[in-house]
C-alpha cells in the first residue's frame, strides 16, 4: 500500500516521492488489520490519519477500508470545487486510490496554528463571500455526497422547501426507520416541514455543508475549511 501512495504522489507532482517519515495523527478506531471485512452494522470504521514526508514535502493521508473509496471520492471532488469556486483556502487533493483491501486520500499537510480573534472575523467575511457564489441557480449538487459516513442525495431542485424537506428531512427519517427508529409518520413530518418553510425565500448558493469549528483551521494568517459535505 505504501508504495502505491508514494507512486500516486510522484505521478501527481512529477517528482519522485519516497516516505522517510510517517506519523500517525489519529489513533481512534480499529487498526488496519480489522479493515479486511465489510462494515459491522453498516458503519465504516473511522479513518486512520498520518502525516507522511520525504524529508522535504509533507502530506496528510487518510486510510480506510476499500469500501470507503466512494466517500473519499466525494470529499476529493468537493475540495476541488471549493478550491476553484470559493475564496477560502482548503487543502489541495494530491492523490486518491486503492491498494489491496484499503482506500486512501492524500491531501496537502497543513501546519495549523492558533487563531487570533481577527482571523475568525475574516473567516466569517470569507464564508459570506462564498455564499455569493450562485452560478448553478438551483438547490442540490452535481453528485450525491456524504455527511460524515451517511450518504445524502443532492438531486437538483428549483425549490428550496421541496429540496430540504424531501432530500434532507425525509431522507434522514427514512434512514432511521431502516434501523427501527421511528420518530413518527415520515410523510406527515415531511409535509409539516414543507408547509412550515413554504414561504421562506432561500437563494441557492455554494455552502460548505458540514460547517463547524472542527472543520475549520488557520495556518499563519490564512483561514482554511475542509471536510465539506
N, C-alpha and C positions, 0 to 999 in steps of 0.2 A: 504493500500500500504506500509506504513512504517514498518508494521510487516513483510511483505514479504521480504523487504530489509534487515531487521535485521536477518531474517531466512537465507537468501542467504549468508550473511557474516558469520554467525555462522556455517553453513554447510561447507563452503569453508575453513575456518580457523580452524575448530574443537574446537572453543572456543565460548561460549555464547557472543552475542553482543547485547546490548540494547542502543538505541540512547539517549544520555543525552544532547547533544549539536547539534544544526542544524543551519547552517549559509548559507543563500542564497548568492551565489557568483555572479551570473549573473541575472540582473533584466530586460534583454532585452526580447522582445516578449510578447505573451499573458500569462495570468495567467492560472493556471492549470484547472480552470473551463471552459476554452474555448477549452480544448482538447477533448471534447466529440464527435465531428463530424469528418468527413473527411476533408482533407486539402482544403482550398479555392484555386482555380486556380492551383491545384495540387502542391502547395508549402507547405512543412511541416513547422510548427512553429519552432522558434529557441528552442534549449534545455534550460530547466531550470537547473541550476547547483547549487549544495550545497556542503559544507563541513560538514560531519557528524562525530560525535565522541561519544565514550562511556566514555570519560574522560582519556582514555589511548591510544586508537588506533583511527586514523583518516582516512577517505576515501573521495574520490571525487566522487560525484554522479551526473549523468546526467539523466534527466527525459524528456520524450516526449510522444506524442500520441502512442497508441498501434501499430498504423500503421507504426511507425518508428522503430520497432524491427529489421527489416532486416538491417537497417543502423547500428544499434548498434552491431548486429552480425558480420557484415563485419568489423567494427572497431575493435572489440574484437579479431577476427581471425588475422587481420593484426598485431595488437600489439603483440600477442603471437608469430607470425612468426618473428617479429623484435627482440623480446627478445631471441629467440632461434638461430637466424641466424646472427644477427648483433652484432657489438662490441660497440654499443652506447646504453646507458640505455634508457628505456622507461617505462611508468607506467605499473605495473602489473595489470592484469584483475582479480578482486576478485569475481564479480558476474554479471549476466545478466538475465533479465526475464521480465515478465509482471504481472500486477495486475490491475484488473478491466479494465479501458479504457486507461491505461498508460503502457509504457515500460520504463525500466531503465537499466543503465550500471554503475557498481561500479568499480572504479579504486583506486589504492593507492593514497593517498593525498600527493602531493609534495609541500614542502615549498620552493618556488623559491626565488632566490637571484639575485642581480645584477651581471653581468658578467664582469670579468676582460678581457682586450684585449687578453691575452694569452689563455683564455678559448675559445674564438671564433676561435683562431688558432687551438686549439686542436680539436674542433668540426669539423673543416674542414678536419683535418687529419683523424678523425674517419669516416666521411662520405666517404672520398676517399677509406678508407679501406673497408667500407661496399660495395662499388661498385665493389670490387674484388670478391664478392660472386656471382658466376656464375654457380652454380651446375645444375640449370634447363636447361641451354643451349638453351632456346627458349625465345621469347618475348611473354609476357602475364602473366597470374596468374592462380592459381587453381580455383579461383572464380571470378565472376563479383563483382565489389565493387562500391563505391560512391566517387565522387569528390564533396565535400560539400554535398548537398542533391540530386545531379544528378547522376543517375546510369551510370556506364561506363562498356562496355563489355571488357573482357580480354581473348578471345579465343587464344589458343596457336598458334604461327606462327613462322616459321623459318626465316622469312624475316622481318626486322625492317621497311623498307619502306612501305611494304604492311600493316603491323600491324598499323603503325602510321597514314597512310593516310585513311585507312578504318575504324579502330576502335576508332580513336580519331577525326580526321578532319571531315570525312563524318558523323560520328555518331552525333557530335555536330551540324553540319549543318542540319541534319535531325530533331533533336530536336527543333531547331529554326524554321524550316519550319512548324512544327506542331503547332507553336504559331503564324503563319502567318508572320514570319520574314524571308525574303528571301534575301540572300546575293549574289545570282547568281545560276547558274545551278550546282547542287550538284555533279553530275557525272563529269562535266568539271573541277570544282575546285579540286575535289579529284584526278583526273588524272594529273592535273598540279602539285599538291603537290607531287604525286608519282614520276613523271618524274624529278622534281627538286631535289628529295632526293635519286634518284635511285642509285647513286654511293657512297652514304655515307655508310661506313662500320662500323656499330654500333656493339658493343659486348653486348649480353644480360647479365644483372646484376641486383642485388637487388637494388631498389630505393625506396625512401620514397613515392613519387607520388604526394605530395602536399606540398613540402618543401618551407617554407617562415619563416620569423622571428617569426611570431605569433605561429608557430608550433614547436618552439624550446624553451628551457629554461635551467637554470642552478640551481643546488642545491648544495651549497657548492662549491667543486672543480670538480663537475661532470656535464657534458653536458647531456641533455636529448632531445629526439624528441618524438612527439606524433601526434595524428590525422592523421595517414597515409592514403594514398589512393592508 
